[in-house]
Amino acid sequence: MNPIKLVLAAASLAVATAFTPTAFVTRATPRFTTTSSLSMVQGQGDSYKKVYVAGASKGVGRLVVDKLLSAGSEVVALVRSDEAVAELSALDGVTAIKGDAMDYKTVEDSLYGCDAAITTLGGGNGGGEDGKWVDYTGNNNVIEAAGILGVTRVVLVTSIGCGSSKDATPPSVYEVLKDVLAQKQKAENVLIKYYTNMNWTIIRPGGLVSEPETSKAILTEDTMAIGSIHRGDVAGLVVEALSSKATEKKVLSAVDLSISSSANPEGRTAEAFALS
């Protein structure tokens, strides 16, 4: 669905949202319903009781689920495998939904009733048989469904190398990643261009590392920031940014300058973005 169609869809939203849509996805109900809400960053920002996470089965998305639960939020997690549903369903406060983010209706049905959405979707290994990439199509489905359902808080996780941060990426690295970065950038552009009434944030991590987090990573508006960052630190920054009013309509890079990186051999520094 083209984002422009939101104009027409908005006219029927009042009627449509009076009914729970028929779900065509497999759901696993959480073992309890929490009444607490997401902790706010140093007393600033909005709180979100039920947060949707697309890409929750592994990587940054899976760690985002843990961070949200630690902050006291309910989580609705969209995953593709039975194994992921079983793992996440064992966690108190998680509704795990088996479905494909490439299918718009699945995303819309599973997002219904959430207060905010985080999408960490990414494949990076080429489009499917239909030529579509989850980096664009999946993320776009989350963005569009949020707009249709009136979920106005969205955090999109992409990558350094997209948009204004292209020049931060070493040419040799950009050449390898240019196709996937182009798809991620398309999703960013949709959010920025068409969703002007939405409280969105785009976070672009540097090179991802799977070691334990350092808690030294930062968000920055410096478009030339480059370096590595642990996945756990990305997840922590995403959850902090979610409830920070300061990040509204901001595009931020995420790096850990305490980690040596071949992409930043000169040790270039960057100013940290204040979340409060």
Rosetta blueprint (number, residue, H / E / L):
1 M L
2 N L
3 P H
4 I H
5 K H
6 L H
7 V H
8 L H
9 A H
10 A H
11 A H
12 S L
13 L H
14 A H
15 V H
16 A H
17 T L
18 A L
19 F L
20 T L
21 P L
22 T L
23 A L
24 F L
25 V L
26 T E
27 R E
28 A E
29 T L
30 P L
31 R L
32 F L
33 T L
34 T L
35 T L
36 S L
37 S L
38 L L
39 S L
40 M L
41 V E
42 Q L
43 G L
44 Q E
45 G L
46 D L
47 S L
48 Y L
49 K L
50 K E
51 V E
52 Y E
53 V E
54 A E
55 G L
56 A L
57 S L
58 K L
59 G H
60 V H
61 G H
62 R H
63 L H
64 V H
65 V H
66 D H
67 K H
68 L H
69 L H
70 S H
71 A L
72 G L
73 S L
74 E E
75 V E
76 V E
77 A E
78 L E
79 V E
80 R L
81 S L
82 D H
83 E H
84 A H
85 V H
86 A H
87 E H
88 L H
89 S H
90 A L
91 L L
92 D L
93 G L
94 V E
95 T E
96 A E
97 I E
98 K E
99 G L
100 D L
101 A L
102 M L
103 D L
104 Y H
105 K H
106 T H
107 V H
108 E H
109 D H
110 S H
111 L H
112 Y L
113 G L
114 C L
115 D L
116 A E
117 A E
118 I E
119 T E
120 T L
121 L L
122 G L
123 G L
124 G L
125 N L
126 G L
127 G L
128 G L
129 E L
130 D L
131 G L
132 K L
133 W L
134 V H
135 D H
136 Y H
137 T H
138 G H
139 N H
140 N H
141 N H
142 V H
143 I H
144 E H
145 A H
146 A H
147 G H
148 I H
149 L H
150 G L
151 V L
152 T L
153 R E
154 V E
155 V E
156 L E
157 V E
158 T L
159 S L
160 I L
161 G L
162 C L
163 G H
164 S H
165 S H
166 K H
167 D H
168 A H
169 T L
170 P L
171 P H
172 S H
173 V H
174 Y H
175 E H
176 V H
177 L H
178 K H
179 D H
180 V H
181 L H
182 A H
183 Q H
184 K H
185 Q H
186 K H
187 A H
188 E H
189 N H
190 V H
191 L H
192 I H
193 K H
194 Y H
195 Y L
196 T L
197 N L
198 M L
199 N E
200 W E
201 T E
202 I E
203 I E
204 R E
205 P E
206 G L
207 G E
208 L E
209 V E
210 S L
211 E L
212 P L
213 E L
214 T L
215 S L
216 K L
217 A L
218 I E
219 L E
220 T E
221 E L
222 D L
223 T L
224 M L
225 A L
226 I L
227 G L
228 S E
229 I E
230 H E
231 R H
232 G H
233 D H
234 V H
235 A H
236 G H
237 L H
238 V H
239 V H
240 E H
241 A H
242 L H
243 S L
244 S L
245 K H
246 A H
247 T H
248 E L
249 K L
250 K E
251 V E
252 L E
253 S E
254 A E
255 V E
256 D L
257 L L
258 S L
259 I L
260 S L
261 S L
262 S L
263 A L
264 N L
265 P L
266 E L
267 G L
268 R L
269 T L
270 A L
271 E L
272 A L
273 F L
274 A L
275 L L
276 S L
